[in-house]
Amino acid sequence: MTVRITAAERALLRRLAQGHHSDVSEVVADGLLDVLLDVLPTLHCPADAHRLLAALATPAPCALTVWLPTELADLLTIATARIAHSTGVRLGSSCIMLGAAVRLWLAQDPQRLAANLITMHAGRPAALAAA
């Protein structure tokens, strides 16, 4: 999937991936899980749906291709449908939803993002953590 982000957001993703000894796709997937698990249940509320749409207000000149597990990509389809239902705004594709979710996630404090990544993988087996 392609995500549209700013150069600064792309640099932050790369720093997070390096600090986590991971690749950008894994960091995006983790961030997406973080956002969707927090936001998806509330997307029926127009205010929360508009908060997600606000992440698209600033132009994002950089395109970044990421690989997501099918199950996670399927959640984007559900979230896109909920946004359309709550706001009347049709995003057109799951990639646009991905961009909004990633940008919303990256708007947090970078140290908090790094700490959340560590927490998300605290129980991961050592063999996977080294990969």
All heavy atoms as an XYZ file, in Angstrom:
961
protein
N       0.848     -1.171      0.000
C       0.000      0.000      0.000
C       0.896      1.238      0.000
O       1.995      1.205      0.533
C      -0.899      0.036      1.234
C      -1.876     -1.104      1.318
S      -3.037     -0.922      2.673
C      -4.229      0.135      1.868
N       0.384      2.294     -0.561
C       1.129      3.538     -0.602
C       0.534      4.514      0.400
O      -0.684      4.691      0.463
C       1.086      4.156     -2.015
O       1.638      3.216     -2.925
C       1.871      5.443     -2.074
N       1.391      5.125      1.169
C       0.975      6.114      2.151
C       1.612      7.449      1.764
O       2.768      7.498      1.358
C       1.365      5.684      3.590
C       2.833      5.539      3.763
C       0.800      6.639      4.619
N       0.832      8.519      1.863
C       1.341      9.853      1.557
C       1.604     10.556      2.883
O       0.716     10.691      3.716
C       0.344     10.626      0.713
C       0.128      9.903     -0.598
C       0.018     10.717     -1.825
N       0.841     11.870     -1.978
C       1.885     11.944     -2.816
N       2.248     10.896     -3.503
N       2.555     13.060     -2.952
N       2.853     10.976      3.050
C       3.284     11.645      4.270
C       4.230     12.776      3.896
O       4.657     12.889      2.747
C       3.966     10.650      5.249
C       5.145      9.938      4.568
C       2.961      9.641      5.781
C       5.906      8.982      5.456
N       4.590     13.579      4.876
C       5.554     14.649      4.634
C       6.970     14.094      4.769
O       7.179     12.993      5.287
C       5.373     15.798      5.638
O       5.710     15.312      6.948
C       3.949     16.348      5.625
N       7.927     14.885      4.324
C       9.339     14.475      4.446
C       9.729     14.312      5.909
O      10.458     13.384      6.270
C      10.234     15.483      3.745
N       9.244     15.200      6.765
C       9.556     15.104      8.197
C       8.958     13.835      8.798
O       9.598     13.163      9.615
C       9.043     16.340      8.933
N       7.728     13.487      8.390
C       7.103     12.262      8.885
C       7.852     11.030      8.386
O       8.046     10.069      9.135
C       5.632     12.219      8.445
C       4.777     13.252      9.147
C       3.440     13.498      8.487
O       3.271     13.196      7.279
O       2.547     14.017      9.178
N       8.300     11.065      7.145
C       9.077      9.952      6.592
C      10.386      9.784      7.368
O      10.777      8.666      7.713
C       9.359     10.182      5.112
C      10.122      9.040      4.468
C      10.353      9.262      3.006
N      11.115     10.508      2.822
C      11.303     11.104      1.671
N      10.786     10.607      0.576
N      12.002     12.199      1.595
N      11.044     10.903      7.675
C      12.290     10.838      8.452
C      12.032     10.265      9.844
O      12.820      9.450     10.343
C      12.924     12.224      8.540
N      10.927     10.669     10.470
C      10.580     10.141     11.793
C      10.322      8.641     11.721
O      10.801      7.885     12.573
C       9.365     10.879     12.362
C       8.829     10.381     13.704
C       9.909     10.376     14.785
C       7.630     11.227     14.128
N       9.595      8.191     10.706
C       9.363      6.749     10.547
C      10.675      5.987     10.420
O      10.856      4.935     11.019
C       8.509      6.484      9.310
C       7.010      6.541      9.467
C       6.323      6.378      8.118
C       6.521      5.489     10.439
N      11.582      6.531      9.644
C      12.882      5.864      9.462
C      13.667      5.820     10.771
O      14.297      4.816     11.080
C      13.671      6.566      8.361
C      13.095      6.278      6.988
C      13.865      6.962      5.902
N      13.320      6.578      4.601
C      13.505      7.251      3.494
N      14.260      8.344      3.496
N      12.973      6.859      2.362
N      13.640      6.924     11.529
C      14.335      6.938     12.834
C      13.717      5.910     13.780
O      14.431      5.211     14.503
C      14.304      8.333     13.458
C      15.307      9.292     12.899
C      15.509     10.533     13.770
N      14.308     11.147     14.278
C      13.582     12.078     13.652
N      13.947     12.500     12.462
N      12.518     12.591     14.211
N      12.392      5.859     13.808
C      11.724      4.880     14.668
C      12.087      3.461     14.257
O      12.342      2.608     15.110
C      10.204      5.072     14.620
C       9.661      6.308     15.326
C       8.206      6.526     14.945
C       9.819      6.190     16.836
N      12.126      3.199     12.964
C      12.481      1.867     12.477
C      13.915      1.513     12.850
O      14.193      0.407     13.316
C      12.284      1.789     10.961
N      14.835      2.463     12.677
C      16.231      2.203     13.041
C      16.363      1.962     14.535
O      17.054      1.048     14.968
C      17.114      3.374     12.623
C      17.343      3.446     11.138
C      18.107      4.703     10.747
O      18.140      5.692     11.483
N      18.717      4.665      9.567
N      15.697      2.778     15.333
C      15.768      2.629     16.782
C      15.140      1.343     17.277
O      15.494      0.827     18.334
N      14.228      0.820     16.504
C      13.527     -0.404     16.884
C      14.117     -1.634     16.192
O      13.635     -2.752     16.371
C      12.044     -0.255     16.516
C      11.155     -1.289     17.101
N      11.028     -1.506     18.449
C      10.344     -2.185     16.508
C      10.179     -2.491     18.658
N       9.752     -2.915     17.498
N      15.188     -1.409     15.395
C      15.831     -2.486     14.626
C      14.789     -3.221     13.783
O      14.671     -4.438     13.833
C      16.580     -3.455     15.537
C      17.577     -2.782     16.406
N      18.712     -2.175     15.905
C      17.596     -2.564     17.746
C      19.389     -1.637     16.904
N      18.738     -1.854     18.027
N      14.039     -2.432     13.034
C      12.939     -2.946     12.255
C      12.930     -2.267     10.900
O      13.820     -1.489     10.588
C      11.640     -2.651     13.020
O      10.535     -3.167     12.352
N      11.924     -2.557     10.115
C      11.775     -1.824      8.861
C      10.569     -0.887      8.968
O       9.766     -0.992      9.899
C      11.671     -2.755      7.650
C      10.438     -3.642      7.659
O       9.422     -3.290      8.286
O      10.475     -4.689      7.018
N      10.472      0.019      8.018
C       9.424      1.039      8.061
C       8.038      0.405      7.990
O       7.115      0.845      8.676
C       9.639      2.082      6.938
C       8.455      3.009      6.813
C      10.911      2.873      7.205
N       7.880     -0.641      7.197
C       6.566     -1.296      7.089
C       6.097     -1.825      8.440
O       4.920     -1.697      8.789
C       6.613     -2.442      6.074
O       6.724     -1.946      4.768
N       7.006     -2.413      9.206
C       6.616     -2.934     10.516
C       6.230     -1.797     11.454
O       5.249     -1.902     12.191
C       7.749     -3.755     11.138
C       7.342     -4.363     12.469
C       8.423     -5.206     13.110
O       9.479     -5.432     12.497
O       8.207     -5.637     14.253
N       6.966     -0.704     11.404
C       6.639      0.445     12.255
C       5.290      1.024     11.858
O       4.470      1.364     12.712
C       7.764      1.508     12.199
C       7.346      2.786     12.895
C       9.035      0.952     12.826
N       5.030      1.127     10.563
C       3.722      1.621     10.105
C       2.609      0.686     10.581
O       1.573      1.139     11.063
C       3.696      1.793      8.569
C       2.277      2.000      8.063
C       4.578      2.958      8.159
N       2.815     -0.616     10.458
C       1.814     -1.583     10.914
C       1.560     -1.436     12.408
O       0.413     -1.434     12.855
C       2.251     -3.005     10.576
N       2.625     -1.293     13.188
C       2.471     -1.109     14.634
C       1.727      0.181     14.944
O       0.839      0.211     15.795
C       3.835     -1.096     15.324
C       4.519     -2.448     15.316
O       3.843     -3.463     15.075
O       5.738     -2.484     15.548
N       2.101      1.248     14.259
C       1.430      2.533     14.474
C      -0.024      2.474     14.065
O      -0.900      3.026     14.738
N      -0.302      1.792     12.986
C      -1.670      1.642     12.518
C      -2.505      0.866     13.529
O      -3.642      1.240     13.823
C      -1.672      0.949     11.163
C      -2.998      0.846     10.443
C      -3.623      2.224     10.228
C      -2.807      0.151      9.109
N      -1.933     -0.194     14.068
C      -2.637     -0.940     15.116
C      -2.935     -0.038     16.301
O      -4.046     -0.049     16.843
C      -1.805     -2.133     15.578
C      -1.889     -3.384     14.745
C      -0.887     -4.410     15.232
C      -3.295     -3.949     14.768
N      -1.948      0.738     16.706
C      -2.099      1.652     17.832
C      -3.247      2.625     17.574
O      -4.121      2.817     18.418
C      -0.778      2.394     18.063
C      -0.721      3.118     19.385
O      -1.445      2.730     20.325
O       0.051      4.089     19.482
N      -3.272      3.219     16.395
C      -4.309      4.200     16.060
C      -5.667      3.532     15.889
O      -6.664      3.986     16.445
C      -3.937      4.980     14.776
C      -5.106      5.791     14.263
C      -2.757      5.887     15.032
N      -5.712      2.465     15.108
C      -7.004      1.850     14.824
C      -7.646      1.235     16.053
O      -8.864      1.292     16.205
C      -6.876      0.818     13.707
C      -6.632      1.389     12.313
C      -6.530      0.275     11.284
C      -7.695      2.391     11.916
N      -6.850      0.656     16.929
C      -7.434      0.087     18.142
C      -7.978      1.179     19.054
O      -8.938      0.969     19.777
C      -6.406     -0.769     18.885
C      -5.999     -2.049     18.160
C      -4.910     -2.778     18.930
C      -7.192     -2.954     17.919
N      -7.378      2.357     18.979
C      -7.831      3.487     19.784
C      -8.963      4.239     19.102
O      -9.919      4.650     19.739
C      -6.637      4.427     20.031
C      -7.004      5.592     20.929
O      -7.761      5.392     21.897
O      -6.534      6.709     20.656
N      -8.867      4.410     17.791
C      -9.775      5.286     17.067
C     -10.941      4.547     16.419
O     -12.067      5.041     16.410
C      -9.001      6.091     15.991
C      -9.931      6.910     15.131
C      -7.971      6.982     16.657
N     -10.701      3.366     15.862
C     -11.734      2.659     15.106
C     -13.046      2.512     15.869
O     -14.110      2.778     15.305
C     -11.219      1.297     14.637
C     -12.120      0.517     13.690
C     -12.362      1.304     12.407
C     -11.511     -0.828     13.362
N     -13.016      2.127     17.153
C     -14.297      1.991     17.862
C     -15.068      3.308     17.992
O     -16.272      3.294     18.198
C     -13.879      1.476     19.248
C     -12.543      0.872     19.041
C     -11.892      1.671     17.953
N     -14.380      4.445     17.853
C     -15.055      5.733     18.036
C     -15.419      6.410     16.717
O     -15.962      7.511     16.734
C     -14.166      6.696     18.849
O     -13.002      7.024     18.081
C     -13.767      6.104     20.179
N     -15.127      5.778     15.588
C     -15.353      6.440     14.306
C     -16.820      6.639     13.967
O     -17.140      7.342     13.024
C     -14.653      5.693     13.169
C     -13.135      5.842     13.135
C     -12.553      5.058     11.970
C     -12.708      7.283     13.063
N     -17.720      6.051     14.728
C     -19.137      6.328     14.511
C     -19.501      7.725     14.992
O     -20.506      8.289     14.612
C     -20.016      5.270     15.193
C     -19.897      5.282     16.679
N     -18.870      4.645     17.328
C     -20.646      5.876     17.632
C     -19.009      4.836     18.637
N     -20.066      5.575     18.849
N     -18.647      8.302     15.825
C     -18.848      9.659     16.336
C     -18.256     10.647     15.321
O     -17.059     10.593     15.033
C     -18.155      9.799     17.688
S     -18.091     11.487     18.302
N     -19.077     11.552     14.767
C     -18.564     12.487     13.756
C     -17.348     13.296     14.205
O     -16.443     13.533     13.409
C     -19.760     13.389     13.464
C     -20.945     12.532     13.766
C     -20.526     11.687     14.949
N     -17.273     13.693     15.473
C     -16.132     14.489     15.941
C     -14.834     13.705     15.823
O     -13.808     14.240     15.376
C     -16.356     14.947     17.379
N     -14.857     12.433     16.210
C     -13.652     11.603     16.105
C     -13.305     11.308     14.647
O     -12.139     11.277     14.276
C     -13.821     10.292     16.877
C     -13.795     10.507     18.381
O     -13.120     11.458     18.830
O     -14.452      9.743     19.095
N     -14.323     11.101     13.837
C     -14.078     10.856     12.412
C     -13.460     12.094     11.760
O     -12.534     11.980     10.952
C     -15.381     10.471     11.716
N     -13.937     13.269     12.129
C     -13.377     14.501     11.569
C     -11.951     14.737     12.065
O     -11.136     15.313     11.345
C     -14.275     15.699     11.880
C     -15.472     15.774     10.983
N     -15.395     16.150      9.672
C     -16.770     15.480     11.222
C     -16.589     16.109      9.126
N     -17.449     15.698     10.050
N     -11.635     14.298     13.268
C     -10.263     14.414     13.782
C      -9.314     13.615     12.897
O      -8.215     14.066     12.562
C     -10.198     13.909     15.228
C      -8.827     14.006     15.869
C      -8.884     13.647     17.351
N      -9.294     12.289     17.577
C      -8.478     11.322     17.977
N      -7.205     11.570     18.189
N      -8.928     10.108     18.173
N      -9.754     12.445     12.485
C      -8.937     11.637     11.589
C      -8.815     12.304     10.222
O      -7.737     12.364      9.647
C      -9.536     10.240     11.458
C      -8.635      9.227     10.794
C      -7.542      8.770     11.748
C      -9.431      8.039     10.323
N      -9.903     12.858      9.729
C      -9.867     13.543      8.433
C      -8.974     14.779      8.476
O      -8.363     15.137      7.468
C     -11.280     13.944      8.003
C     -12.193     12.819      7.562
C     -13.587     13.357      7.267
C     -11.635     12.099      6.357
N      -8.880     15.416      9.623
C      -8.036     16.609      9.750
C      -6.573     16.295      9.476
O      -5.811     17.174      9.053
C      -8.198     17.227     11.141
N      -6.178     15.051      9.692
C      -4.795     14.657      9.413
C      -4.480     14.751      7.927
O      -3.315     14.778      7.541
C      -4.539     13.242      9.919
N      -5.501     14.823      7.100
C      -5.307     14.933      5.655
C      -5.259     16.383      5.174
O      -5.009     16.634      4.005
C      -6.435     14.204      4.917
C      -6.512     12.708      5.165
C      -7.779     12.142      4.551
C      -5.291     12.014      4.612
N      -5.509     17.332      6.077
C      -5.612     18.740      5.681
C      -4.298     19.296      5.136
O      -4.294     20.079      4.197
C      -6.096     19.581      6.862
N      -3.177     18.899      5.713
C      -1.880     19.378      5.256
C      -1.406     18.497      4.101
O      -1.409     17.276      4.218
C      -0.852     19.300      6.407
O      -1.369     20.021      7.526
C       0.478     19.877      5.996
N      -1.006     19.107      2.992
C      -0.528     18.289      1.865
C       0.652     17.408      2.270
O       1.485     17.798      3.081
C      -0.085     19.335      0.834
C      -0.793     20.587      1.218
C      -0.983     20.524      2.714
N       0.689     16.225      1.702
C       1.754     15.270      1.994
C       2.446     14.905      0.684
O       1.933     14.097     -0.084
C       1.181     14.039      2.681
N       3.588     15.494      0.421
C       4.233     15.324     -0.884
C       4.980     14.010     -1.102
O       5.282     13.668     -2.232
C       5.212     16.496     -0.922
C       5.551     16.733      0.519
C       4.291     16.430      1.282
N       5.268     13.267     -0.054
C       6.074     12.049     -0.198
C       5.183     10.811     -0.248
O       4.262     10.670      0.544
C       7.039     11.906      0.973
S       8.205     13.260      1.105
N       5.493      9.925     -1.171
C       4.791      8.643     -1.248
C       5.738      7.561     -0.748
O       6.901      7.520     -1.126
C       4.358      8.363     -2.676
N       5.231      6.722      0.107
C       6.023      5.647      0.693
C       5.219      4.356      0.561
O       4.048      4.318      0.933
C       6.288      5.963      2.169
C       7.102      4.990      2.979
C       8.550      4.965      2.491
C       7.065      5.386      4.446
N       5.832      3.329      0.016
C       5.160      2.044     -0.115
C       5.483      1.196      1.099
O       6.653      1.058      1.473
C       5.607      1.315     -1.396
O       5.291      2.140     -2.519
C       4.913     -0.027     -1.543
N       4.436      0.668      1.723
C       4.607     -0.200      2.891
C       3.826     -1.483      2.657
O       2.869     -1.522      1.889
C       4.137      0.489      4.196
C       4.997      1.693      4.513
C       2.682      0.884      4.121
N       4.267     -2.525      3.330
C       3.611     -3.822      3.256
C       2.885     -4.060      4.565
O       3.470     -3.956      5.635
C       4.638     -4.923      3.006
C       5.385     -4.687      1.738
C       6.616     -4.124      1.612
C       4.934     -4.938      0.415
N       6.970     -4.021      0.293
C       5.953     -4.515     -0.469
C       3.768     -5.475     -0.115
C       5.833     -4.623     -1.848
C       3.668     -5.583     -1.488
C       4.681     -5.167     -2.330
N       1.594     -4.371      4.458
C       0.783     -4.624      5.642
C       0.196     -6.029      5.580
O      -0.145     -6.500      4.486
C      -0.377     -3.627      5.730
C      -0.038     -2.158      5.890
C      -1.312     -1.330      5.870
C       0.736     -1.910      7.167
N       0.043     -6.659      6.732
C      -0.671     -7.943      6.742
C      -2.098     -7.727      6.224
O      -2.697     -6.671      6.437
C      -0.682     -8.341      8.220
C       0.388     -7.520      8.862
C       0.507     -6.273      8.054
N      -2.641     -8.724      5.566
C      -3.979     -8.626      4.978
C      -5.021     -8.224      6.017
O      -5.883     -7.388      5.745
C      -4.366     -9.969      4.330
O      -3.377    -10.298      3.364
C      -5.729     -9.905      3.684
N      -4.933     -8.797      7.198
C      -5.921     -8.511      8.238
C      -5.910     -7.035      8.618
O      -6.950     -6.440      8.886
C      -5.666     -9.363      9.489
C      -5.819    -10.851      9.251
C      -4.564    -11.508      8.661
O      -3.525    -10.834      8.473
O      -4.639    -12.710      8.376
N      -4.735     -6.455      8.644
C      -4.615     -5.040      8.992
C      -5.134     -4.163      7.855
O      -5.831     -3.177      8.088
C      -3.154     -4.713      9.317
C      -2.868     -3.390     10.002
C      -3.739     -3.181     11.224
C      -1.408     -3.319     10.391
N      -4.831     -4.535      6.639
C      -5.359     -3.804      5.487
C      -6.884     -3.878      5.461
O      -7.554     -2.903      5.092
C      -4.761     -4.356      4.196
N      -7.446     -5.015      5.868
C      -8.902     -5.154      5.930
C      -9.515     -4.191      6.950
O     -10.622     -3.687      6.745
C      -9.297     -6.591      6.268
C      -9.008     -7.557      5.128
O      -8.780     -7.103      3.985
O      -9.004     -8.779      5.391
N      -8.811     -3.935      8.047
C      -9.304     -2.962      9.025
C      -9.394     -1.566      8.422
O     -10.278     -0.783      8.779
C      -8.401     -2.930     10.269
C      -8.533     -4.079     11.238
C      -7.515     -3.931     12.372
C      -9.937     -4.171     11.802
N      -8.492     -1.253      7.503
C      -8.541      0.049      6.839
C      -9.827      0.200      6.028
O     -10.416      1.275      5.983
C      -7.332      0.227      5.928
C      -5.997      0.442      6.622
C      -4.863      0.360      5.611
C      -5.985      1.767      7.354
N     -10.268     -0.878      5.413
C     -11.504     -0.846      4.646
C     -12.690     -0.557      5.558
O     -13.564      0.251      5.231
C     -11.709     -2.188      3.907
O     -10.565     -2.430      3.096
C     -12.951     -2.179      3.059
N     -12.699     -1.191      6.716
C     -13.768     -0.956      7.693
C     -13.727      0.495      8.176
O     -14.760      1.160      8.255
C     -13.641     -1.932      8.879
C     -13.872     -3.367      8.402
C     -14.602     -1.561     10.005
C     -13.463     -4.422      9.404
N     -12.540      0.980      8.490
C     -12.407      2.357      8.970
C     -12.833      3.360      7.901
O     -13.491      4.362      8.203
C     -10.962      2.618      9.398
N     -12.485      3.091      6.648
C     -12.879      3.972      5.548
C     -14.399      4.025      5.429
O     -14.976      5.098      5.236
C     -12.234      3.485      4.224
O     -10.810      3.486      4.389
C     -12.602      4.369      3.063
N     -15.044      2.894      5.567
C     -16.512      2.851      5.510
C     -17.135      3.606      6.678
O     -18.133      4.312      6.515
C     -16.998      1.403      5.493
N     -16.539      3.482      7.859
C     -17.069      4.198      9.025
C     -16.919      5.708      8.867
O     -17.797      6.462      9.265
C     -16.372      3.734     10.303
C     -16.897      2.431     10.796
C     -16.698      2.318     12.277
N     -17.266      1.090     12.755
C     -17.044      0.618     13.966
N     -16.261      1.269     14.788
N     -17.606     -0.501     14.349
N     -15.787      6.143      8.303
C     -15.583      7.578      8.056
C     -16.673      8.086      7.112
O     -17.281      9.127      7.349
C     -14.185      7.839      7.438
C     -13.093      7.616      8.468
C     -14.081      9.227      6.833
C     -12.927      8.702      9.491
N     -16.926      7.348      6.042
C     -17.955      7.751      5.069
C     -19.327      7.810      5.730
O     -20.090      8.751      5.492
C     -17.966      6.787      3.887
N     -19.633      6.838      6.558
C     -20.929      6.802      7.231
C     -21.085      7.958      8.224
O     -22.138      8.581      8.318
C     -21.117      5.463      7.940
C     -22.410      5.343      8.667
N     -23.611      5.182      8.008
C     -22.708      5.385      9.985
C     -24.582      5.130      8.900
N     -24.059      5.238     10.107
N     -20.019      8.258      8.970
C     -20.088      9.285     10.017
C     -20.023     10.712      9.488
O     -20.596     11.609     10.075
C     -18.948      9.095     11.025
O     -19.083      7.874     11.686
N     -19.292     10.901      8.396
C     -19.047     12.271      7.927
C     -19.628     12.570      6.553
O     -19.714     13.735      6.174
C     -17.534     12.549      7.842
O     -16.967     11.731      6.819
C     -16.844     12.300      9.168
N     -19.953     11.535      5.811
C     -20.387     11.737      4.436
C     -19.223     11.935      3.479
O     -19.411     12.116      2.289
N     -18.002     11.874      3.993
C     -16.800     12.043      3.174
C     -16.315     10.665      2.745
O     -16.013      9.816      3.578
C     -15.678     12.775      3.947
C     -14.410     12.847      3.124
C     -16.143     14.163      4.364
N     -16.246     10.462      1.448
C     -15.739      9.197      0.902
C     -14.266      9.400      0.563
O     -13.925     10.256     -0.238
C     -16.531      8.802     -0.331
C     -17.989      8.626     -0.009
C     -18.680      7.635     -0.891
N     -20.104      7.559     -0.597
C     -20.636      6.894      0.412
N     -19.871      6.246      1.239
N     -21.937      6.868      0.598
N     -13.414      8.616      1.188
C     -11.974      8.767      1.006
C     -11.483      8.191     -0.311
O     -10.415      8.556     -0.778
C     -11.224      8.119      2.173
C     -11.492      8.752      3.530
C     -10.741      7.989      4.617
C     -11.098     10.211      3.538
N     -12.197      7.297     -0.903
C     -11.807      6.768     -2.194
C     -10.962      5.517     -2.134
O     -11.085      4.650     -2.967
N     -10.087      5.404     -1.163
C      -9.270      4.193     -1.060
C      -8.757      4.013      0.361
O      -8.692      4.964      1.137
C      -8.092      4.248     -2.028
O      -7.056      5.039     -1.514
N      -8.376      2.802      0.640
C      -7.798      2.498      1.952
C      -6.441      3.169      2.135
O      -6.019      3.418      3.260
C      -7.662      0.985      2.127
O      -8.936      0.389      2.161
N      -5.753      3.460      1.029
C      -4.459      4.140      1.125
C      -4.611      5.532      1.737
O      -3.749      5.975      2.496
C      -3.800      4.240     -0.245
S      -3.201      2.656     -0.871
N      -5.706      6.205      1.409
C      -5.947      7.528      1.989
C      -6.194      7.394      3.485
O      -5.693      8.184      4.286
C      -7.116      8.228      1.267
C      -6.731      8.493     -0.191
C      -7.507      9.517      1.968
C      -7.868      8.959     -1.067
N      -6.948      6.381      3.874
C      -7.186      6.121      5.296
C      -5.878      5.796      5.999
O      -5.626      6.266      7.103
C      -8.174      4.950      5.435
C      -8.497      4.583      6.854
S      -9.366      5.926      7.683
C      -9.182      5.379      9.359
N      -5.031      5.010      5.341
C      -3.729      4.680      5.911
C      -2.926      5.949      6.143
O      -2.327      6.127      7.206
C      -2.975      3.723      4.986
C      -1.547      3.373      5.379
C      -1.506      2.682      6.736
C      -0.898      2.506      4.307
N      -2.913      6.838      5.160
C      -2.184      8.097      5.309
C      -2.687      8.908      6.488
O      -1.904      9.427      7.285
N      -4.005      9.006      6.625
C      -4.578      9.765      7.739
C      -4.209      9.139      9.075
O      -3.805      9.832     10.014
C      -6.098      9.848      7.591
N      -4.316      7.815      9.165
C      -4.010      7.125     10.420
C      -2.539      7.260     10.792
O      -2.194      7.538     11.944
C      -4.399      5.656     10.319
N      -1.660      7.078      9.815
C      -0.219      7.174     10.087
C       0.142      8.604     10.495
O       0.898      8.820     11.438
C       0.606      6.706      8.869
C       2.071      7.068      9.009
C       0.444      5.204      8.695
N      -0.417      9.578      9.803
C      -0.105     10.965     10.130
C      -0.635     11.339     11.522
O       0.026     12.048     12.272
C      -0.663     11.885      9.063
C       0.028     11.630      7.715
C      -0.383     12.563      6.669
N       0.414     13.782      6.871
C       0.127     14.930      6.297
N      -0.919     15.044      5.512
N       0.888     15.979      6.514
N      -1.806     10.842     11.870
C      -2.357     11.076     13.204
C      -1.450     10.450     14.257
O      -1.149     11.057     15.279
C      -3.766     10.489     13.285
C      -4.550     10.737     14.555
C      -4.855     12.210     14.726
C      -5.852      9.935     14.531
N      -0.967      9.237     13.985
C      -0.077      8.546     14.918
C       1.246      9.290     15.052
O       1.745      9.492     16.160
C       0.137      7.114     14.440
C       1.004      6.285     15.334
C       0.708      5.854     16.598
C       2.307      5.793     15.034
N       1.756      5.112     17.094
C       2.745      5.062     16.156
C       3.140      5.888     13.932
C       3.982      4.437     16.206
C       4.367      5.253     13.967
C       4.777      4.542     15.102
N       1.818      9.716     13.930
C       3.121     10.388     13.952
C       3.061     11.785     14.571
O       4.102     12.347     14.911
C       3.696     10.477     12.539
C       4.158      9.151     11.944
C       4.551      9.344     10.486
C       5.303      8.555     12.741
N       1.868     12.339     14.727
C       1.730     13.669     15.326
C       2.000     13.649     16.836
O       2.142     14.695     17.457
C       0.339     14.229     15.052
N       2.104     12.468     17.417
C       2.395     12.338     18.847
C       3.878     12.621     19.114
O       4.690     12.703     18.198
C       2.059     10.926     19.318
C       0.612     10.544     19.148
C       0.388      9.116     19.576
O       0.556      8.778     20.752
N       0.020      8.272     18.624
N       4.209     12.708     20.359
C       5.594     12.909     20.776
C       6.439     11.716     20.312
O       6.093     10.559     20.593
C       5.646     13.024     22.305
C       7.049     13.091     22.843
O       7.851     13.870     22.307
O       7.347     12.336     23.794
N       7.551     11.972     19.594
C       8.389     10.872     19.083
C       8.896      9.922     20.167
O       9.020      8.718     19.934
C       9.553     11.587     18.392
C       9.012     12.922     18.036
C       8.024     13.264     19.129
N       9.179     10.439     21.350
C       9.645      9.565     22.431
C       8.521      8.650     22.912
O       8.757      7.494     23.262
C      10.228     10.394     23.563
C      11.530     11.052     23.121
C      11.970     12.169     24.030
O      11.183     12.734     24.772
N      13.251     12.503     23.949
N       7.311      9.175     22.894
C       6.165      8.334     23.256
C       5.962      7.238     22.208
O       5.665      6.094     22.544
C       4.905      9.180     23.383
C       3.698      8.373     23.743
C       2.469      9.231     23.908
N       1.337      8.371     24.198
C       0.104      8.644     23.865
N      -0.177      9.772     23.251
N      -0.863      7.815     24.144
N       6.121      7.598     20.944
C       5.994      6.605     19.876
C       7.014      5.486     20.050
O       6.672      4.304     19.946
C       6.181      7.266     18.505
C       5.150      8.316     18.096
C       5.549      8.952     16.778
C       3.768      7.716     18.032
N       8.262      5.857     20.308
C       9.320      4.862     20.502
C       9.012      3.980     21.708
O       9.186      2.753     21.650
C      10.672      5.551     20.663
N       8.529      4.587     22.792
C       8.184      3.813     23.988
C       7.031      2.855     23.695
O       7.042      1.704     24.152
C       7.821      4.752     25.129
N       6.046      3.304     22.931
C       4.924      2.430     22.579
C       5.389      1.244     21.739
O       4.892      0.134     21.911
C       3.846      3.211     21.824
C       3.048      4.129     22.723
O       3.148      4.081     23.941
N       2.265      4.997     22.116
N       6.324      1.482     20.825
C       6.855      0.375     20.022
C       7.545     -0.656     20.903
O       7.386     -1.862     20.703
C       7.823      0.896     18.960
C       7.187      1.654     17.799
C       8.269      2.296     16.935
C       6.313      0.741     16.973
N       8.297     -0.189     21.870
C       8.981     -1.103     22.795
C       7.948     -1.909     23.575
O       8.067     -3.130     23.713
C       9.912     -0.323     23.744
C      11.098      0.237     22.943
C      10.387     -1.202     24.896
C      11.929      1.247     23.703
N       6.907     -1.242     24.055
C       5.862     -1.912     24.820
C       5.125     -2.944     23.971
O       4.850     -4.055     24.424
C       4.856     -0.882     25.372
O       5.556      0.036     26.206
C       3.749     -1.546     26.156
N       4.838     -2.586     22.725
C       4.103     -3.497     21.841
C       4.869     -4.789     21.592
O       4.288     -5.833     21.353
C       3.803     -2.810     20.502
C       2.745     -1.739     20.595
S       2.482     -0.913     19.020
C       1.373     -2.076     18.238
N       6.197     -4.722     21.665
C       7.003     -5.894     21.348
C       7.704     -6.483     22.565
O       8.590     -7.317     22.407
C       8.031     -5.542     20.267
C       7.365     -5.263     18.965
N       7.026     -6.251     18.077
C       6.949     -4.112     18.410
C       6.437     -5.721     17.042
N       6.369     -4.425     17.207
N       7.278     -6.095     23.747
C       7.935     -6.560     24.961
C       7.848     -8.080     25.111
O       8.791     -8.703     25.565
C       7.313     -5.888     26.179
N       6.770     -8.701     24.697
C       6.610    -10.143     24.853
C       7.028    -10.929     23.632
O       6.878    -12.149     23.610
N       7.575    -10.259     22.641
C       7.960    -10.934     21.405
C       9.182    -11.815     21.658
O      10.117    -11.402     22.346
C       8.277     -9.869     20.338
C       8.348    -10.428     18.963
C       8.270     -9.347     17.931
N       9.498     -8.568     17.887
C       9.787     -7.721     16.933
N       8.945     -7.498     15.972
N      10.926     -7.070     16.953
N       9.218    -13.016     21.113
C      10.365    -13.903     21.300
C      11.654    -13.249     20.811
O      11.658    -12.483     19.848
C      10.033    -15.128     20.447
C       8.558    -15.090     20.297
C       8.160    -13.641     20.342
N      12.759    -13.554     21.452
C      14.053    -12.952     21.124
C      14.460    -13.195     19.674
O      15.055    -12.342     19.035
C      15.132    -13.490     22.073
N      14.123    -14.347     19.127
C      14.472    -14.642     17.735
C      13.783    -13.670     16.778
O      14.358    -13.243     15.792
C      14.090    -16.071     17.388
N      12.535    -13.303     17.081
C      11.837    -12.342     16.245
C      12.342    -10.928     16.475
O      12.395    -10.128     15.553
C      10.329    -12.389     16.516
C       9.587    -13.613     16.023
C       8.128    -13.557     16.442
C       9.693    -13.742     14.516
N      12.692    -10.608     17.696
C      13.187     -9.265     18.013
C      14.510     -8.987     17.300
O      14.784     -7.868     16.916
C      13.362     -9.092     19.512
N      15.317    -10.014     17.088
C      16.606     -9.828     16.427
C      16.467     -9.776     14.910
O      17.357     -9.291     14.232
C      17.542    -10.975     16.812
N      15.354    -10.260     14.392
C      15.158    -10.297     12.934
C      14.928     -8.935     12.341
O      14.612     -7.991     12.938
C      13.990    -11.203     12.594
